[in-house]
Amino acid sequence: MDKIIQARRERLVFRFGFVASVVAIIIVLVLTLLQALVRYTTNQNFMFLGGNELEVLTASAFLMLLGLSYIYRPQKHLFE
């Protein structure tokens, strides 16, 4: 019974982390495209996120995906 509950918990944590990282990547793409559009049409100095926030958001999203893929990599003892 404990293995079933632990497996469900692991799947839930994986799904939550995966969805959070996908949403972060989508936000990065949308912000980048909107910023490029506004810079092209209106103001060359326009920024949605000033400083290095967009780069930090991008790096954190990809590092979260990298961490999830490392933690939940296939192993023999997980399928026993």
C-alpha positions in Angstrom: 0.0 0.0 0.0 2.8 2.4 0.8 4.5 1.8 -2.6 1.3 2.7 -4.3 0.9 5.9 -2.4 4.6 6.8 -2.9 4.3 6.1 -6.6 1.2 8.3 -6.9 3.0 11.1 -4.9 6.0 10.8 -7.2 3.8 11.1 -10.3 2.0 14.1 -8.8 5.2 15.9 -8.0 6.6 15.1 -11.5 3.4 16.3 -13.2 3.4 19.5 -11.1 7.0 20.3 -11.9 6.6 19.5 -15.6 3.5 21.7 -15.9 5.3 24.5 -14.0 8.3 24.3 -16.3 6.2 24.2 -19.5 4.2 27.2 -18.3 7.4 29.1 -17.6 8.8 28.3 -21.0 5.5 29.4 -22.7 5.6 32.6 -20.7 9.2 33.2 -21.8 8.3 32.7 -25.4 5.2 34.9 -25.3 7.1 37.7 -23.5 9.9 37.5 -26.0 7.6 37.6 -29.0 5.5 40.5 -27.6 8.7 42.4 -26.7 10.1 41.9 -30.2 6.8 43.0 -31.7 6.6 46.2 -29.6 10.3 47.0 -30.2 9.8 46.5 -34.0 6.7 48.6 -34.3 6.8 51.2 -31.6 9.8 51.7 -29.3 13.3 50.3 -29.7 14.0 50.6 -26.0 10.9 48.8 -24.7 11.2 46.0 -22.2 8.6 44.0 -20.4 11.1 42.8 -17.8 14.0 45.1 -17.2 17.5 44.0 -16.3 18.1 40.3 -16.5 14.7 39.0 -15.4 13.8 37.4 -18.7 17.1 35.6 -18.9 16.8 34.4 -15.3 13.2 33.1 -16.0 14.5 31.3 -19.1 17.4 29.7 -17.3 15.3 28.6 -14.3 12.7 27.0 -16.6 15.2 25.0 -18.5 17.1 24.1 -15.4 13.9 22.9 -13.8 13.3 20.6 -16.9 16.9 19.4 -16.7 16.5 18.6 -13.0 13.2 16.8 -13.5 14.7 14.7 -16.4 17.7 13.8 -14.2 15.7 12.9 -11.1 13.0 10.9 -12.9 15.3 9.1 -15.4 14.5 5.5 -16.0 16.0 3.1 -13.5 15.5 -0.6 -13.1 14.6 -0.4 -9.4 11.7 2.0 -10.1 9.9 -0.6 -12.2 10.2 -3.5 -9.9 
